[in-house]
Amino acid sequence: MDLLVYAIPVFLLLSALEAWAGRSRISGYHRFNDSISNLACGAMDQVVNASVGVGFLAVYSAVHGRAHLLAITPGSLAGWVGVFLFHDLAYWCFHYASHRINVLWATHIVHHQSEHFNLTVSLRQGTVATWVTYGFYLPLAVIGFPPGMFLVAHGAYQIYQFFVHTELVPDLGPIERVVATPRLHAVHHGRDARYLDKNYGDFLIIWDKLFGTFEPAGARPSYDITQRIDG
C-alpha cells in the first residue's frame, strides 16, 4: 500500500544531493546526527506500518463496498479531481486536530522535533500518527471513492510531502496562492510566535486560507518545538 517503500532509495539519493547543494547556502543545513535520527524514524515507521496499512485497506474496501453514497469509477475525471480534493481536506483535518488535541499531538510531535528543515525531516514520522491518519480517510470510502483511486491519491500525496521539506526551493510566485509550497510548509515547522499552528495544508493551501490558519512566508523560521528538551 505504501509507495514510500519503493521511493525510499530515491529519497535517500535526493537527500544526499540536497545536503551537498545546501552546504554552502545555509550553515548547518544538514547535521549528520539529526539526519540519521530522521532516517531512523522513517525506517521504523515503514516497518511498523506495513501491516497496519494492509489492514486499513481491508477496512476501507469493506466500508466502500457496503456504504458508499456515489458510484465513482476510475474513468471519471471529476472522480479523480474529487479524490485528490477530499484526500487533501481529510489530511488538513487530521493535521489540524493533531496540533489541537493533546493525545494526537503526542503522536505527531516527533515530526516537529528537529532543529532543521530539510528532506530527511519528511521521513521523521511517529508510527502511531500514521495509524491515526487513516481514520480521517474513511469518509472517502463512504463518499464512494474506490480503494484503487484512494491508493493513487494517497501515494501521490506522500511523495509530495517529501518534497515540501526543503529550504532550497525559492518563492514560486502565483503558485503559492493555491499550493502548499516548501516555503509555506517551512512556516508550519517554525516555532516563532507568528508561525505557530499555521499552514496545515499538504498539497493545497486553500484550506488554510478558508479556515483562518494561513500565514505567508516571511523571515526564515526557527525550527523545533517551543519547549525544547535541552531547555
Accessible surface in RSA format (square Angstrom, percent):
REM  Atomic radii and reference values for relative SASA: ProtOr
REM  Chains: A
REM  Algorithm: Lee & Richards
REM  Probe-radius: 1.40
REM  Slices: 20
REM RES _ NUM      All-atoms   Total-Side   Main-Chain    Non-polar    All polar
REM                ABS   REL    ABS   REL    ABS   REL    ABS   REL    ABS   REL
RES MET A   1    61.45  31.8   4.56   3.0  56.88 135.4  15.80  13.4  45.65  60.5
RES ASP A   2    26.27  18.4  21.80  21.7   4.48  10.6  16.03  37.7  10.24  10.2
RES LEU A   3    75.37  42.0  74.18  53.1   1.19   3.0  74.18  52.1   1.19   3.2
RES LEU A   4    22.96  12.8  22.96  16.4   0.00   0.0  22.96  16.1   0.00   0.0
RES VAL A   5    76.78  50.5  66.58  60.3  10.20  24.6  66.58  57.8  10.20  27.7
RES TYR A   6   172.24  80.4 151.03  85.9  21.21  55.2 107.16  80.5  65.08  80.2
RES ALA A   7    15.10  13.9  11.49  17.7   3.61   8.2  15.09  21.3   0.01   0.0
RES ILE A   8    45.15  25.7  45.15  33.6   0.00   0.0  45.15  32.5   0.00   0.0
RES PRO A   9    87.21  63.6  77.06  70.2  10.15  36.9  80.31  66.3   6.90  42.9
RES VAL A  10    81.85  53.9  80.21  72.6   1.64   3.9  81.85  71.1   0.00   0.0
RES PHE A  11     2.28   1.1   2.28   1.4   0.00   0.0   2.28   1.4   0.00   0.0
RES LEU A  12    79.47  44.3  73.45  52.5   6.03  15.1  73.94  51.9   5.54  14.9
RES LEU A  13   109.09  60.8 103.63  74.1   5.46  13.7 108.42  76.1   0.68   1.8
RES LEU A  14    51.64  28.8  49.76  35.6   1.88   4.7  49.76  34.9   1.88   5.1
RES SER A  15     7.37   6.2   6.35   8.5   1.01   2.3   6.63  14.1   0.73   1.0
RES ALA A  16    61.07  56.2  46.89  72.4  14.18  32.3  55.00  77.5   6.07  16.1
RES LEU A  17    93.44  52.0  92.05  65.9   1.39   3.5  92.65  65.1   0.78   2.1
RES GLU A  18    11.21   6.4   6.23   4.7   4.98  11.9  10.62  20.5   0.58   0.5
RES ALA A  19    31.53  29.0  26.15  40.4   5.38  12.2  26.59  37.4   4.94  13.1
RES TRP A  20   161.61  64.9 156.54  75.8   5.06  11.9 144.80  77.2  16.80  27.3
RES ALA A  21    42.63  39.2  31.60  48.8  11.04  25.1  36.23  51.0   6.40  17.0
RES GLY A  22     0.00   0.0   0.00   N/A   0.00   0.0   0.00   0.0   0.00   0.0
RES ARG A  23   149.64  62.8 122.46  62.4  27.18  64.7  55.67  76.1  93.97  57.0
RES SER A  24   100.74  85.1  60.35  80.5  40.39  93.0  47.99 102.2  52.75  73.9
RES ARG A  25   151.58  63.6 115.46  58.9  36.12  86.0  46.77  63.9 104.80  63.5
RES ILE A  26    30.03  17.1  26.01  19.4   4.02   9.7  29.39  21.2   0.64   1.7
RES SER A  27   115.85  97.9  82.24 109.8  33.61  77.4  52.87 112.6  62.98  88.2
RES GLY A  28    40.27  49.7   0.00   N/A  40.27  49.7  28.48  78.2  11.79  26.4
RES TYR A  29     5.95   2.8   2.26   1.3   3.69   9.6   3.66   2.7   2.29   2.8
RES HIS A  30    43.54  23.8  19.68  13.7  23.85  61.0  15.99  16.5  27.55  32.1
RES ARG A  31    97.41  40.9  93.98  47.9   3.43   8.2  39.63  54.2  57.77  35.0
RES PHE A  32   166.47  83.3 152.07  94.2  14.40  37.5 157.43  95.4   9.04  25.9
RES ASN A  33    91.02  62.8  81.38  78.6   9.64  23.2  40.22  96.8  50.80  49.1
RES ASP A  34    18.09  12.7  13.24  13.2   4.85  11.5   5.43  12.8  12.66  12.6
RES SER A  35    13.45  11.4  13.45  18.0   0.00   0.0  13.16  28.0   0.30   0.4
RES ILE A  36    83.15  47.3  82.71  61.6   0.45   1.1  82.71  59.6   0.45   1.2
RES SER A  37    44.09  37.3  36.75  49.0   7.33  16.9  27.00  57.5  17.08  23.9
RES ASN A  38     0.00   0.0   0.00   0.0   0.00   0.0   0.00   0.0   0.00   0.0
RES LEU A  39    47.78  26.6  42.38  30.3   5.41  13.6  43.13  30.3   4.65  12.5
RES ALA A  40    58.88  54.1  46.47  71.7  12.40  28.2  54.68  77.0   4.20  11.1
RES CYS A  41    29.93  22.6  23.40  26.1   6.52  15.3   6.21  15.7  23.72  25.6
RES GLY A  42     5.97   7.4   0.00   N/A   5.97   7.4   5.97  16.4   0.00   0.0
RES ALA A  43    55.87  51.4  48.71  75.2   7.16  16.3  53.97  76.0   1.90   5.0
RES MET A  44   112.80  58.4 109.79  72.7   3.01   7.2  98.77  84.0  14.03  18.6
RES ASP A  45     8.74   6.1   8.74   8.7   0.00   0.0   0.00   0.0   8.74   8.7
RES GLN A  46    21.78  12.2  17.87  13.1   3.90   9.3  12.50  26.6   9.28   7.0
RES VAL A  47   114.57  75.4  96.24  87.1  18.33  44.2 102.75  89.3  11.82  32.1
RES VAL A  48    52.11  34.3  41.26  37.3  10.85  26.2  47.18  41.0   4.93  13.4
RES ASN A  49     6.50   4.5   2.79   2.7   3.71   8.9   3.13   7.5   3.37   3.3
RES ALA A  50    61.38  56.4  46.74  72.1  14.63  33.3  56.45  79.5   4.93  13.1
RES SER A  51    84.40  71.3  70.42  94.0  13.97  32.2  53.92 114.8  30.47  42.7
RES VAL A  52    44.98  29.6  37.28  33.8   7.69  18.5  43.90  38.1   1.08   2.9
RES GLY A  53     2.79   3.4   0.00   N/A   2.79   3.4   2.79   7.7   0.00   0.0
RES VAL A  54    94.17  62.0  93.14  84.3   1.03   2.5  93.14  80.9   1.03   2.8
RES GLY A  55    34.97  43.1   0.00   N/A  34.97  43.1  33.71  92.5   1.26   2.8
RES PHE A  56    15.01   7.5  10.57   6.5   4.44  11.6  13.89   8.4   1.12   3.2
RES LEU A  57    43.52  24.2  43.52  31.1   0.00   0.0  43.52  30.6   0.00   0.0
RES ALA A  58    62.99  57.9  48.58  75.0  14.41  32.8  57.33  80.7   5.66  15.0
RES VAL A  59    74.92  49.3  71.87  65.1   3.05   7.3  74.88  65.1   0.04   0.1
RES TYR A  60     0.00   0.0   0.00   0.0   0.00   0.0   0.00   0.0   0.00   0.0
RES SER A  61    45.28  38.3  37.73  50.4   7.55  17.4  28.75  61.2  16.53  23.2
RES ALA A  62    52.37  48.2  40.80  63.0  11.58  26.3  51.90  73.1   0.47   1.2
RES VAL A  63    40.94  26.9  36.35  32.9   4.58  11.0  40.93  35.6   0.01   0.0
RES HIS A  64    31.30  17.1  31.30  21.8   0.00   0.0  22.08  22.8   9.22  10.7
RES GLY A  65    52.97  65.3   0.00   N/A  52.97  65.3  27.23  74.7  25.74  57.6
RES ARG A  66   221.26  92.9 182.01  92.8  39.25  93.5  64.37  88.0 156.89  95.1
RES ALA A  67    47.52  43.7  35.52  54.8  12.01  27.3  44.54  62.7   2.98   7.9
RES HIS A  68    76.68  41.9  57.38  39.9  19.30  49.4  32.74  33.7  43.95  51.1
RES LEU A  69   135.01  75.2 103.80  74.3  31.21  78.5 107.00  75.1  28.01  75.4
RES LEU A  70   102.03  56.8  99.51  71.2   2.53   6.4 101.88  71.6   0.15   0.4
RES ALA A  71    95.83  88.1  60.53  93.4  35.30  80.3  65.51  92.3  30.32  80.3
RES ILE A  72    27.94  15.9  17.11  12.7  10.83  26.1  20.18  14.5   7.76  21.1
RES THR A  73    76.32  54.3  75.31  76.3   1.01   2.4  60.43  81.2  15.89  24.0
RES PRO A  74    83.51  60.9  73.68  67.2   9.84  35.8  74.04  61.1   9.48  58.9
RES GLY A  75    76.82  94.7   0.00   N/A  76.82  94.7  40.65 111.5  36.18  81.0
RES SER A  76    37.09  31.3  29.45  39.3   7.65  17.6  23.61  50.3  13.48  18.9
RES LEU A  77   144.19  80.3 135.38  96.9   8.81  22.1 137.71  96.7   6.48  17.4
RES ALA A  78    80.10  73.7  63.77  98.4  16.33  37.2  69.87  98.4  10.23  27.1
RES GLY A  79     5.95   7.3   0.00   N/A   5.95   7.3   5.50  15.1   0.44   1.0
RES TRP A  80    67.30  27.0  67.01  32.4   0.30   0.7  59.08  31.5   8.23  13.3
RES VAL A  81    79.50  52.3  74.00  67.0   5.50  13.3  79.14  68.8   0.36   1.0
RES GLY A  82    12.78  15.8   0.00   N/A  12.78  15.8  12.65  34.7   0.13   0.3
RES VAL A  83     0.00   0.0   0.00   0.0   0.00   0.0   0.00   0.0   0.00   0.0
RES PHE A  84    64.34  32.2  64.20  39.8   0.14   0.4  64.34  39.0   0.00   0.0
RES LEU A  85    70.26  39.1  69.68  49.9   0.58   1.5  70.09  49.2   0.17   0.5
RES PHE A  86    86.03  43.0  83.89  52.0   2.14   5.6  84.63  51.3   1.40   4.0
RES HIS A  87     1.63   0.9   1.63   1.1   0.00   0.0   1.63   1.7   0.00   0.0
RES ASP A  88     0.12   0.1   0.00   0.0   0.12   0.3   0.00   0.0   0.12   0.1
RES LEU A  89    48.37  26.9  48.37  34.6   0.00   0.0  48.37  34.0   0.00   0.0
RES ALA A  90    10.39   9.5   4.42   6.8   5.96  13.6  10.08  14.2   0.31   0.8
RES TYR A  91    26.36  12.3  26.36  15.0   0.00   0.0  11.89   8.9  14.47  17.8
RES TRP A  92    16.52   6.6  16.52   8.0   0.00   0.0  16.52   8.8   0.00   0.0
RES CYS A  93    50.35  38.1  46.80  52.2   3.55   8.4  14.54  36.8  35.81  38.6
RES PHE A  94     7.14   3.6   7.14   4.4   0.00   0.0   7.14   4.3   0.00   0.0
RES HIS A  95     1.53   0.8   1.53   1.1   0.00   0.0   1.49   1.5   0.04   0.0
RES TYR A  96    72.83  34.0  72.83  41.4   0.00   0.0  41.20  31.0  31.63  39.0
RES ALA A  97    13.19  12.1  11.55  17.8   1.65   3.7  13.19  18.6   0.00   0.0
RES SER A  98     0.08   0.1   0.08   0.1   0.00   0.0   0.00   0.0   0.08   0.1
RES HIS A  99    29.81  16.3   9.76   6.8  20.05  51.3   5.87   6.1  23.94  27.9
RES ARG A 100   115.58  48.5  82.92  42.3  32.66  77.8  35.86  49.0  79.72  48.3
RES ILE A 101    85.99  48.9  82.72  61.6   3.27   7.9  85.88  61.8   0.11   0.3
RES ASN A 102   132.31  91.2 123.53 119.4   8.78  21.1  33.43  80.4  98.88  95.6
RES VAL A 103   103.68  68.2  96.61  87.5   7.07  17.0 101.80  88.5   1.88   5.1
RES LEU A 104    24.79  13.8  24.79  17.7   0.00   0.0  24.79  17.4   0.00   0.0
RES TRP A 105    70.77  28.4  70.77  34.3   0.00   0.0  53.95  28.8  16.82  27.3
RES ALA A 106    71.37  65.6  46.69  72.1  24.67  56.1  52.21  73.5  19.16  50.7
RES THR A 107    24.02  17.1  16.14  16.4   7.88  18.8  22.29  29.9   1.73   2.6
RES HIS A 108     6.38   3.5   5.93   4.1   0.45   1.2   4.39   4.5   1.99   2.3
RES ILE A 109    41.59  23.7  41.59  31.0   0.00   0.0  41.59  29.9   0.00   0.0
RES VAL A 110    31.77  20.9  31.72  28.7   0.05   0.1  31.72  27.6   0.05   0.1
RES HIS A 111     9.45   5.2   9.31   6.5   0.14   0.4   4.41   4.5   5.04   5.9
RES HIS A 112    12.01   6.6   8.92   6.2   3.09   7.9   3.21   3.3   8.80  10.2
RES GLN A 113    51.95  29.0  38.49  28.1  13.45  32.0   9.09  19.3  42.86  32.5
RES SER A 114     5.10   4.3   1.32   1.8   3.78   8.7   2.64   5.6   2.46   3.4
RES GLU A 115    73.64  42.3  60.01  45.4  13.63  32.4  13.87  26.8  59.77  48.8
RES HIS A 116    26.29  14.4  23.23  16.1   3.07   7.8  17.31  17.8   8.98  10.4
RES PHE A 117     0.49   0.2   0.00   0.0   0.49   1.3   0.00   0.0   0.49   1.4
RES ASN A 118     0.22   0.2   0.22   0.2   0.00   0.0   0.00   0.0   0.22   0.2
RES LEU A 119    13.24   7.4  13.24   9.5   0.00   0.0  13.24   9.3   0.00   0.0
RES THR A 120     3.06   2.2   3.06   3.1   0.00   0.0   3.06   4.1   0.00   0.0
RES VAL A 121     0.52   0.3   0.52   0.5   0.00   0.0   0.52   0.5   0.00   0.0
RES SER A 122     9.40   7.9   2.08   2.8   7.32  16.9   2.09   4.5   7.30  10.2
RES LEU A 123    16.09   9.0  14.18  10.1   1.90   4.8  15.96  11.2   0.12   0.3
RES ARG A 124    24.18  10.2  24.18  12.3   0.00   0.0   0.00   0.0  24.18  14.7
RES GLN A 125    51.19  28.6  47.63  34.8   3.56   8.5  16.37  34.9  34.82  26.4
RES GLY A 126    14.35  17.7   0.00   N/A  14.35  17.7  13.40  36.8   0.94   2.1
RES THR A 127    27.75  19.7  24.57  24.9   3.18   7.6   5.06   6.8  22.69  34.3
RES VAL A 128    66.03  43.5  65.43  59.2   0.60   1.5  65.43  56.9   0.60   1.6
RES ALA A 129     5.27   4.8   5.21   8.0   0.05   0.1   5.27   7.4   0.00   0.0
RES THR A 130    25.60  18.2  22.31  22.6   3.29   7.8  18.30  24.6   7.30  11.0
RES TRP A 131   105.41  42.3  94.43  45.7  10.98  25.8  94.90  50.6  10.51  17.0
RES VAL A 132    36.31  23.9  26.61  24.1   9.70  23.4  34.57  30.0   1.74   4.7
RES THR A 133    13.77   9.8  13.77  14.0   0.00   0.0   8.82  11.8   4.95   7.5
RES TYR A 134    13.11   6.1  13.11   7.5   0.00   0.0   7.40   5.6   5.71   7.0
RES GLY A 135    44.75  55.2   0.00   N/A  44.75  55.2  30.85  84.7  13.90  31.1
RES PHE A 136    60.29  30.2  51.73  32.0   8.56  22.3  56.84  34.5   3.45   9.9
RES TYR A 137     2.92   1.4   2.92   1.7   0.00   0.0   0.00   0.0   2.92   3.6
RES LEU A 138    49.64  27.6  49.64  35.5   0.00   0.0  49.64  34.9   0.00   0.0
RES PRO A 139    71.49  52.1  68.97  62.9   2.52   9.2  71.11  58.7   0.39   2.4
RES LEU A 140     2.81   1.6   2.81   2.0   0.00   0.0   2.81   2.0   0.00   0.0
RES ALA A 141     0.00   0.0   0.00   0.0   0.00   0.0   0.00   0.0   0.00   0.0
RES VAL A 142    54.35  35.8  54.35  49.2   0.00   0.0  54.35  47.2   0.00   0.0
RES ILE A 143    36.56  20.8  36.37  27.1   0.19   0.5  36.56  26.3   0.00   0.0
RES GLY A 144     0.07   0.1   0.00   N/A   0.07   0.1   0.00   0.0   0.07   0.1
RES PHE A 145     4.39   2.2   4.39   2.7   0.00   0.0   4.39   2.7   0.00   0.0
RES PRO A 146    21.25  15.5  21.25  19.4   0.00   0.0  21.25  17.5   0.00   0.0
RES PRO A 147    31.71  23.1  31.71  28.9   0.00   0.0  31.71  26.2   0.00   0.0
RES GLY A 148    42.09  51.9   0.00   N/A  42.09  51.9  35.57  97.6   6.52  14.6
RES MET A 149     2.32   1.2   0.89   0.6   1.43   3.4   0.92   0.8   1.41   1.9
RES PHE A 150     0.00   0.0   0.00   0.0   0.00   0.0   0.00   0.0   0.00   0.0
RES LEU A 151    47.63  26.5  44.72  32.0   2.90   7.3  44.96  31.6   2.67   7.2
RES VAL A 152    78.15  51.4  73.15  66.2   5.00  12.0  76.80  66.7   1.35   3.7
RES ALA A 153     0.00   0.0   0.00   0.0   0.00   0.0   0.00   0.0   0.00   0.0
RES HIS A 154    12.98   7.1  12.98   9.0   0.00   0.0  10.79  11.1   2.19   2.6
RES GLY A 155     0.97   1.2   0.00   N/A   0.97   1.2   0.64   1.7   0.34   0.8
RES ALA A 156    42.62  39.2  30.88  47.7  11.74  26.7  37.30  52.5   5.32  14.1
RES TYR A 157    10.77   5.0   9.79   5.6   0.99   2.6   8.07   6.1   2.71   3.3
RES GLN A 158    26.79  15.0  23.11  16.9   3.68   8.8   7.43  15.8  19.36  14.7
RES ILE A 159    59.31  33.8  59.31  44.2   0.00   0.0  59.31  42.7   0.00   0.0
RES TYR A 160    50.46  23.6  48.35  27.5   2.11   5.5  46.60  35.0   3.86   4.8
RES GLN A 161    39.01  21.8  39.01  28.5   0.00   0.0  10.84  23.1  28.18  21.4
RES PHE A 162     2.79   1.4   1.90   1.2   0.89   2.3   2.36   1.4   0.43   1.2
RES PHE A 163    86.32  43.2  82.83  51.3   3.49   9.1  82.95  50.3   3.36   9.6
RES VAL A 164     3.32   2.2   3.32   3.0   0.00   0.0   3.32   2.9   0.00   0.0
RES HIS A 165     5.00   2.7   5.00   3.5   0.00   0.0   5.00   5.2   0.00   0.0
RES THR A 166    10.01   7.1   8.71   8.8   1.30   3.1   6.73   9.0   3.28   5.0
RES GLU A 167    33.06  19.0  12.40   9.4  20.66  49.2  12.30  23.8  20.76  17.0
RES LEU A 168    31.19  17.4  19.72  14.1  11.47  28.8  19.93  14.0  11.26  30.3
RES VAL A 169    46.55  30.6  42.41  38.4   4.14  10.0  43.20  37.5   3.35   9.1
RES PRO A 170    93.43  68.1  82.54  75.2  10.90  39.6  93.04  76.8   0.40   2.5
RES ASP A 171    84.39  59.1  63.47  63.2  20.92  49.5  24.60  57.9  59.80  59.6
RES LEU A 172    62.53  34.8  51.51  36.9  11.02  27.7  57.39  40.3   5.14  13.8
RES GLY A 173    36.17  44.6   0.00   N/A  36.17  44.6  29.42  80.7   6.75  15.1
RES PRO A 174    96.32  70.2  89.86  81.9   6.46  23.5  91.01  75.1   5.32  33.0
RES ILE A 175    92.16  52.4  85.20  63.5   6.96  16.8  92.08  66.3   0.08   0.2
RES GLU A 176    17.14   9.8  14.09  10.7   3.05   7.3   9.49  18.4   7.65   6.2
RES ARG A 177   166.25  69.8 160.55  81.8   5.71  13.6  49.51  67.7 116.74  70.8
RES VAL A 178    72.14  47.5  72.14  65.3   0.00   0.0  72.14  62.7   0.00   0.0
RES VAL A 179    25.06  16.5  25.06  22.7   0.00   0.0  25.06  21.8   0.00   0.0
RES ALA A 180     2.03   1.9   2.02   3.1   0.01   0.0   2.02   2.8   0.01   0.0
RES THR A 181     1.14   0.8   1.14   1.2   0.00   0.0   1.14   1.5   0.00   0.0
RES PRO A 182    10.63   7.7  10.62   9.7   0.01   0.0  10.62   8.8   0.01   0.1
RES ARG A 183    73.20  30.7  67.41  34.4   5.79  13.8  28.14  38.5  45.06  27.3
RES LEU A 184     3.57   2.0   3.51   2.5   0.06   0.1   3.57   2.5   0.00   0.0
RES HIS A 185    13.01   7.1  11.78   8.2   1.23   3.1  11.46  11.8   1.56   1.8
RES ALA A 186     8.31   7.6   8.31  12.8   0.00   0.0   8.31  11.7   0.00   0.0
RES VAL A 187     1.66   1.1   1.66   1.5   0.00   0.0   1.66   1.4   0.00   0.0
RES HIS A 188     4.55   2.5   0.00   0.0   4.55  11.6   0.00   0.0   4.55   5.3
RES HIS A 189     8.14   4.5   5.69   4.0   2.45   6.3   1.01   1.0   7.13   8.3
RES GLY A 190     4.52   5.6   0.00   N/A   4.52   5.6   0.00   0.0   4.52  10.1
RES ARG A 191    75.80  31.8  63.97  32.6  11.83  28.2   3.68   5.0  72.12  43.7
RES ASP A 192    47.03  32.9  38.51  38.3   8.52  20.1  21.68  51.0  25.34  25.3
RES ALA A 193    93.35  85.8  68.67 106.0  24.68  56.1  70.20  98.9  23.15  61.3
RES ARG A 194   114.34  48.0  99.53  50.7  14.81  35.3  65.28  89.2  49.06  29.7
RES TYR A 195     3.07   1.4   3.07   1.7   0.00   0.0   2.89   2.2   0.18   0.2
RES LEU A 196    72.37  40.3  65.98  47.2   6.39  16.1  66.47  46.7   5.90  15.9
RES ASP A 197    52.80  37.0  47.42  47.2   5.39  12.7   4.83  11.4  47.97  47.8
RES LYS A 198    54.42  26.5  54.42  33.4   0.00   0.0  16.60  14.9  37.82  40.3
RES ASN A 199     1.15   0.8   0.59   0.6   0.56   1.3   0.59   1.4   0.56   0.5
RES TYR A 200     0.00   0.0   0.00   0.0   0.00   0.0   0.00   0.0   0.00   0.0
RES GLY A 201     1.26   1.6   0.00   N/A   1.26   1.6   0.06   0.2   1.20   2.7
RES ASP A 202     5.70   4.0   1.32   1.3   4.38  10.4   3.28   7.7   2.43   2.4
RES PHE A 203    72.75  36.4  72.75  45.1   0.00   0.0  72.75  44.1   0.00   0.0
RES LEU A 204    18.19  10.1  18.19  13.0   0.00   0.0  18.19  12.8   0.00   0.0
RES ILE A 205     0.46   0.3   0.46   0.3   0.00   0.0   0.46   0.3   0.00   0.0
RES ILE A 206    52.49  29.9  52.16  38.9   0.34   0.8  52.37  37.7   0.13   0.4
RES TRP A 207    31.54  12.7  31.54  15.3   0.00   0.0  31.54  16.8   0.00   0.0
RES ASP A 208     0.00   0.0   0.00   0.0   0.00   0.0   0.00   0.0   0.00   0.0
RES LYS A 209    90.12  44.0  63.07  38.7  27.05  64.4  45.69  41.1  44.42  47.3
RES LEU A 210   124.13  69.1  92.90  66.5  31.23  78.5  95.65  67.2  28.47  76.6
RES PHE A 211   105.45  52.8  76.42  47.3  29.03  75.5  83.49  50.6  21.97  62.9
RES GLY A 212    58.22  71.8   0.00   N/A  58.22  71.8  36.51 100.2  21.72  48.6
RES THR A 213     9.30   6.6   9.30   9.4   0.00   0.0   9.30  12.5   0.00   0.0
RES PHE A 214    56.54  28.3  40.04  24.8  16.50  42.9  40.04  24.3  16.50  47.2
RES GLU A 215    31.31  18.0  31.31  23.7   0.00   0.0   0.00   0.0  31.31  25.6
RES PRO A 216    69.00  50.3  68.95  62.9   0.05   0.2  69.00  57.0   0.00   0.0
RES ALA A 217    27.27  25.1   6.36   9.8  20.91  47.6   6.39   9.0  20.88  55.3
RES GLY A 218    45.31  55.9   0.00   N/A  45.31  55.9  21.81  59.9  23.50  52.6
RES ALA A 219    75.62  69.5  58.60  90.4  17.02  38.7  70.30  99.0   5.32  14.1
RES ARG A 220   141.51  59.4 111.72  57.0  29.79  70.9  59.42  81.2  82.09  49.8
RES PRO A 221    14.20  10.4   9.94   9.1   4.26  15.5  10.00   8.3   4.20  26.1
RES SER A 222    51.53  43.5  44.86  59.9   6.67  15.4  18.11  38.6  33.42  46.8
RES TYR A 223    12.44   5.8   5.04   2.9   7.41  19.3   4.59   3.4   7.85   9.7
RES ASP A 224    17.04  11.9  12.20  12.1   4.84  11.4   0.12   0.3  16.92  16.9
RES ILE A 225    22.81  13.0  17.80  13.3   5.01  12.1  22.81  16.4   0.00   0.0
RES THR A 226    72.11  51.3  51.66  52.4  20.45  48.7  29.25  39.3  42.86  64.8
RES GLN A 227   149.51  83.6 140.45 102.6   9.06  21.6  56.86 121.0  92.65  70.3
RES ARG A 228    70.88  29.8  56.06  28.6  14.82  35.3  10.80  14.8  60.08  36.4
RES ILE A 229   163.65  93.1 129.46  96.4  34.19  82.4 136.67  98.4  26.98  73.2
RES ASP A 230   110.09  77.1  68.21  67.9  41.88  99.0  52.79 124.2  57.30  57.1
RES GLY A 231    96.87 119.5   0.00   N/A  96.87 119.5  50.46 138.5  46.41 103.9
END  Absolute sums over single chains surface
CHAIN  1 A    11104.9       9044.5       2060.4       7931.0       3174.0
END  Absolute sums over all chains
TOTAL         11104.9       9044.5       2060.4       7931.0       3174.0
